[in-house]
Amino acid sequence: LRIKRGGVCGELNFFLKRPQRFSAKAASDCHVYILSRAKANLMRDRDPDLYVAIQTALLKSLVLQVEDSLGGPPISGSFVLDDDDDTTESFS
């Protein structure tokens, strides 16, 4: 698995609260930032807006990885946001 510039790894296990079970080796010089569960919880308590911004960025990264693995962006259509009501969202 190659991680592109600005990419992240381990976010799925982070969100699912699973242990990380991989190692990595840099192919070139790089900067690595580690966000531990304890530091994330501290950030959530001290700066909820920053916590939500980072959480949103990680989720977007995960969605882009899934999109890339499926061969491109999703097709146009609609989906149900909540099974308990009739709310739908359209996208194109």
C-alpha positions in Angstrom: 0.0 0.0 0.0 1.4 3.4 -1.0 0.2 6.4 0.8 0.2 9.6 -1.3 1.4 13.0 -0.1 -0.9 14.3 2.6 -2.5 10.9 3.0 -3.4 9.1 6.2 -3.4 5.5 7.3 -5.0 3.7 10.2 -8.1 5.8 10.3 -10.6 2.9 9.9 -9.2 1.1 12.9 -9.1 4.3 14.8 -12.8 5.0 14.2 -13.7 1.3 14.9 -11.6 1.4 18.1 -9.5 -1.6 16.9 -5.8 -2.0 17.6 -3.5 -1.0 14.8 -1.9 -4.1 13.2 0.5 -2.8 10.6 3.9 -1.4 10.2 5.1 1.1 7.7 8.4 2.0 6.0 8.9 5.4 4.3 10.1 5.2 0.7 11.5 8.8 1.1 11.8 11.5 3.7 8.5 12.3 5.3 6.7 13.7 8.3 4.6 11.4 10.4 2.0 12.5 12.9 0.4 10.1 15.3 -2.9 10.8 16.9 -3.4 8.4 19.9 -6.8 7.7 21.3 -5.9 9.5 24.5 -4.7 12.6 22.6 -7.9 12.6 20.5 -10.1 12.4 23.7 -8.1 15.3 25.2 -8.6 17.3 22.0 -12.3 16.5 22.0 -12.6 17.8 25.5 -10.4 20.9 25.1 -11.2 21.9 21.5 -14.3 20.2 20.2 -14.3 22.3 16.9 -10.8 21.1 16.1 -11.7 17.5 17.0 -14.7 17.6 14.6 -12.6 19.2 11.9 -9.9 16.4 12.1 -12.6 13.7 12.4 -14.3 15.1 9.2 -10.9 15.2 7.4 -10.2 11.6 8.3 -13.6 10.4 7.2 -13.3 12.2 3.9 -9.9 10.5 3.4 -11.5 7.2 4.1 -14.3 7.8 1.6 -11.8 8.9 -1.0 -9.8 5.7 -0.5 -13.0 3.6 -0.9 -14.0 5.7 -4.0 -10.6 5.1 -5.5 -10.7 1.4 -4.9 -14.1 1.2 -6.6 -12.7 3.0 -9.7 -14.1 6.5 -9.4 -16.8 8.7 -7.9 -20.3 7.3 -7.2 -23.1 7.4 -9.8 -25.8 10.0 -9.4 -28.9 9.1 -7.4 -30.6 9.3 -4.1 -30.2 7.6 -0.7 -32.2 7.5 2.5 -30.6 9.4 5.4 -32.7 7.9 8.1 -34.8 4.8 8.1 -37.1 6.3 10.7 -38.4 9.0 8.4 -38.9 9.8 4.7 -35.9 12.1 4.4 -33.8 11.6 1.3 -30.8 13.4 -0.1 -30.1 13.8 -3.8 -26.6 14.0 -5.2 -25.1 14.3 -8.7 
